[in-house]
Structures are given as structure tokens and as C-alpha cells.
Amino acid sequence: MPKPGPDLFNPAVSPKEQKHIYSVSEITHDIKVILENTFGEVWVEGEISNFRAATSGHFYFSLKDQSALLAAAMFARANRELKFKLEDGQKVICFGKVDVYGVRGQYQLIVDKVEPTGLGARQLAFEQLKNKLFKEGLFAPEHKRELPLMPFSVGIVTSAAGAAIRDILQILAKGSPCVSAVIRAVRVQGESAAKEIAAGIEDLNQFGKVDLIIVSRGGGSVEDLWSFNEEIVARAIYNSAIPVVSAVGHQINTTLSDLVADVFVETPSAAAKIIVDKRNALVAELDSLRQEIVFIITEMINSLKGGLVALRHMLKSPLDRLLEKQQLLDELRSGLNQGIRYYLNISRERMVSLIEKLGALSPLAVLSRGYSLSMLLPQGEIIKEAAKIKPGDKVKTILAKGAFIGLVQEIAADNFNSC
């Protein structure tokens, strides 16, 4: 039996008292909260359609599959990092949050990242595995082992037909011929490559006659190098009791093998160069030690020779030792005479210099340049100012040669230009 509706004939009972009536904004807000709390951040795969790039820099498009359509928006702050151009018909994987656009009452995906399908899914798996291994501590520096001081036997896990093995062997043969190489041939790409690489590392550990393991292959695409991103390879490197050098691909590629290995380098050639450099460093250190030993022995021999000469001198006759002392006395006398002569010469030059300075300061030297010296008689006071004399005073004027006495006739103004 249906429940009775509101009593329209009883004004005391209001319809709003029996049920909650939402506004459009309220219901939209509640739906938005439910969606955000239910989904959060998600990855969504689909085909791009209705793509539009707004003048603001934002991207608007739809993601669709065979039976559904999802609106999406990627704002400028996120899409400026895109490495490729979005186009209709492109299959992608998008990462973002489910949101509600209240103006139109439409739910949509706010996109933060976009990856092409295939590469995107693989990259997602790579990131997930990378985070997992990181949390387990496989990349931690404290788990990295020191390479041996000089590896005389090296195990190489790589393709027997690739360029990597040729590069490694050529560099070792030229720069470190004393090192022997044990090659564990494996496939380095393809479905079973990861299992073969991991097995190769384990086999060399069981073999136990190598000092160092190099896991290597030449460059290639991301797909070609993907075997070195597999978990089985990363764990085999981590569990190896023998230090491992990862030399996979080129500088633009970084694999999980690189991150787990004790040392990683950009190319196979660089891995071989590590061994050559260690050999050269060891040879240089040995050469330095040899030179140091030779120097120490030479010093010891010279010291013993000096002691022997001293002993020989001690065994000389009294007459020989007296002659030596006489010779030393002659040398000291000669040195003393030279010192005295040198001191006298220096003193003579200093005296001449002082005489010249005194001559330059003498009043006679000033008079010789055309000046004269006047004195007021009879006091003999040197006249420095015209104001000190008056007409009728007797003045004695001394010249460079001779002197004369005169009477003052007139006092001139203190002006050189009036002369």
C-alpha cells in the first residue's frame, strides 16, 4: 500500500517539514564531494576527441571508448610539460582527479599528466616498480659495494653478438691485457631476455671465479632496453655477492639495473675503462712506491757513506789534522781581509755621499747660484724682510766671491715685478 502523501488540506503540516528539498548548487556540491572522495587521483585510458586549445593555454577534450565519453580539462600549468602534441584520435592514458564543473552540472577529469597508450602503461608499471624497490631499499647507498682494487677476472653478462662485448674486450685487451674475461652470453631484449640476464648474474656468482660482473648492452629505444627494467634483473643484481657494474644504453637512458647496481656508467666502453683506470692507478701507485723505496735506500746508502767518511777523517794522523786546521785558518784570514776591505769601501762611499749632501745644503752653494746674503751692520743680523731696515742703514752684502758694504737709499715695495 503506498504511503500517504502530505495532507494538503491540513495547513499545519508543510511539505518542507516532511522532505528535504535541495537547491541546484547544493546537489551539485554534494555530488562533487562524493566523486572527489570516491575516486581521488586516477589513471584513465581512452581516445581523445573534440580537442580544443583555448587562448588561455588550457586544453579541453573528451576521452572516449566504445560505450562512454568523459569530459577532460588540462590546464596550462600542467600541459606546458607535454613532450608531444595532443590530437583527436590519439589513444592516451591520463592521470588526474574527477571533478564536477558546477556551471554546467558536468563531471570531468582534471588532467595532470598524459602519456601515449603503450608507452604510458609501461611507464606507469616502471614507476610503480621503481617506487616499490626504492621503499625496499634496493637503491640505498649503504647497500652499494666497493669495486675490487684490481679485478683480474671479469664476468660479462651481455649478448655474444652485440657491439657491447666487442667494445669491452677491445678496451681491456689494449689497456689491461692482464685481465681475463668470462662471457655469459644472454639475450638482451625480447620476452625471455630478463630471465636470461638474471640467470647469467646468478651463474657467475655460482662460478665464483670472477672479481667483478658487468651487465651490459648497447644503446637502443626504451622498448629495446626494457629487459633491464624488469624486477627479476634488479633483484638478481641486488642479491649478487660479487660487485656489479651496469652499463646499459646511452646517457639518456636510466634503467632499474643502473639504480640497483653498485656502479653504473653510460656505455659499455665506460665500464671497461673503469677496469683500465684501476689497472693504471695500481701501476702508478706501484711505480710511486718503487720510486719511494729507491729514494729511501739511496738516502740510507748516502748516510752510510757520510758516516764512513767521518770515520776515515777521525783516523787521520795529528799532522794531517793540524794541516787541515792551518788551511782553515788561512781561509778565515783571507775572508776577514776581504770583509775589512769591503767595509772600508762601503764606509768611504757613505762618507762621500754625506759630504755631497752637506755641500748641497751649504749657504755657499746657494750663493754660487747667483744669490746673495745681506746683514745689517753693526749687529750682523741677517736681513730677511725689507721692513727690518730703513734708509741710511749700513748693510753688508756677501756674494759667492767677496762682499761689499753699502748704505740703504730707498725701501722698495714687496713686489718682485717692480724690479
Residue pairs with C-beta under 8 A, 6 or more apart in sequence:
6 13
6 15
6 18
7 13
22 30
24 105
25 102
28 100
28 102
28 105
29 102
31 100
31 107
32 99
32 100
32 102
35 98
35 99
35 100
35 107
36 97
36 98
36 99
38 98
39 97
39 98
40 97
40 98
41 95
41 96
41 97
42 95
42 96
42 97
42 98
42 109
43 93
43 94
43 95
43 124
44 63
44 70
44 93
44 94
44 95
44 96
44 109
45 63
45 65
45 91
45 92
45 93
45 94
45 117
45 121
46 63
46 64
46 65
46 70
46 91
46 92
46 94
47 63
47 64
47 65
47 89
47 90
47 91
47 92
48 61
48 62
48 63
48 86
48 87
48 88
48 89
48 90
48 91
48 92
49 61
49 62
49 63
49 64
49 69
49 88
49 89
50 60
50 61
50 62
50 88
51 59
51 60
51 61
51 86
51 87
51 88
52 59
52 60
52 61
53 59
54 60
56 76
57 75
57 76
57 79
57 80
58 73
58 74
58 75
58 76
58 79
59 73
59 74
59 75
59 79
59 86
59 111
60 71
60 72
60 73
60 74
61 72
61 74
61 86
61 88
62 69
62 70
62 71
62 72
63 69
63 70
63 72
63 92
63 94
63 109
64 70
70 108
70 109
71 101
71 106
71 107
71 108
71 109
72 94
72 96
72 108
72 109
72 110
72 111
73 108
73 109
73 110
73 111
74 94
74 96
74 110
74 111
74 112
74 114
75 110
78 111
78 112
78 113
79 86
79 114
82 114
84 116
86 92
86 114
90 116
91 116
91 117
92 114
92 115
92 116
92 117
92 120
93 114
93 115
93 116
93 117
93 120
93 121
93 124
94 109
94 111
94 113
94 114
95 111
95 112
95 113
95 114
95 115
96 109
96 110
96 111
96 112
96 113
97 109
97 110
97 112
98 107
98 108
98 109
98 110
99 107
99 108
99 109
99 110
100 106
100 107
100 108
101 107
101 108
114 120
115 121
115 123
115 124
119 222
122 222
122 226
126 229
126 256
129 229
129 231
129 234
129 256
130 256
130 259
133 139
133 231
133 234
133 256
133 259
133 260
137 143
138 234
138 235
138 238
138 259
138 260
139 259
139 260
143 238
144 262
144 263
145 243
145 262
146 243
146 262
147 212
147 243
147 245
147 262
147 263
147 274
147 278
148 211
148 212
148 243
149 278
149 282
150 278
150 279
150 282
151 179
151 210
151 211
151 212
151 275
151 278
152 178
152 179
152 180
152 211
153 179
153 180
153 181
153 182
153 209
153 210
153 211
153 212
154 172
154 179
154 180
154 181
154 182
154 210
154 211
154 212
154 213
154 214
154 275
155 181
155 182
155 183
155 184
155 204
155 207
155 210
155 212
155 213
155 214
155 242
156 165
156 168
156 181
156 182
156 183
156 184
156 213
156 214
156 216
157 184
157 186
157 197
157 200
157 201
157 204
157 213
157 214
157 215
157 216
158 164
158 165
158 168
158 183
158 185
158 186
158 188
158 214
158 215
158 216
158 217
158 268
159 165
159 185
159 186
159 187
159 188
159 217
160 183
160 185
162 188
162 217
162 218
163 218
163 268
164 216
164 217
164 218
164 247
164 268
165 183
165 216
165 268
167 218
167 267
167 268
167 269
167 272
168 181
168 214
168 216
168 268
168 269
168 271
168 272
169 181
169 272
171 269
171 272
171 273
171 276
172 179
172 181
172 272
172 275
172 276
175 272
175 273
175 275
175 276
175 279
175 280
176 275
176 276
176 279
178 279
179 275
179 279
182 204
182 207
182 209
182 210
184 200
184 203
184 204
185 200
186 193
186 196
186 197
186 199
186 200
187 193
187 196
187 227
188 197
188 217
188 227
188 228
189 217
189 220
189 223
189 224
189 225
189 226
189 227
190 227
193 227
194 227
194 228
194 230
194 232
194 233
195 232
197 215
197 227
197 228
197 233
197 236
198 230
198 232
198 233
198 235
198 236
199 236
200 215
201 213
201 215
201 233
201 236
201 237
201 240
201 244
202 236
202 240
204 210
204 213
204 242
205 213
205 240
205 241
205 242
210 242
211 242
212 242
212 243
212 244
212 245
212 275
213 240
213 242
213 243
213 244
213 245
214 244
214 245
214 247
214 268
214 271
214 272
215 228
215 233
215 237
215 244
215 245
215 246
215 247
215 248
215 257
215 261
216 246
216 247
216 248
216 268
216 271
217 225
217 228
217 248
217 249
217 268
218 249
218 267
218 268
219 249
219 250
219 253
219 267
220 249
222 253
225 248
225 249
225 253
225 255
227 233
228 246
228 248
228 249
228 255
228 256
228 257
228 258
229 255
229 256
229 257
230 256
231 256
233 256
233 257
234 256
234 257
234 259
234 260
237 244
237 246
237 257
237 260
237 261
238 260
243 262
243 263
244 261
244 262
244 263
245 261
245 262
245 263
245 264
245 265
245 271
245 274
246 255
246 257
246 258
246 260
246 261
246 263
246 264
246 265
247 264
247 265
247 266
247 267
247 268
247 270
247 271
248 255
248 257
248 258
248 264
249 255
249 266
250 266
250 267
251 266
251 267
257 264
258 264
263 274
265 271
265 274
316 324
359 365
363 373
364 400
367 373
367 398
367 399
367 400
368 400
370 400
372 397
372 398
372 399
373 382
373 397
373 398
374 382
374 383
374 395
374 396
374 397
374 398
375 381
375 382
375 383
375 395
375 396
375 397
375 398
376 382
376 383
376 388
376 389
376 393
376 394
376 395
377 393
377 394
377 395
377 396
377 405
378 394
380 396
381 388
383 389
383 395
386 411
386 412
386 414
387 411
389 395
389 408
389 411
390 408
390 411
391 408
391 409
391 410
391 411
392 407
392 408
393 407
393 408
394 405
394 406
394 407
394 408
395 405
395 406
395 407
395 408
396 403
396 404
396 405
397 403
397 404
397 405
397 406
412 418
412 419
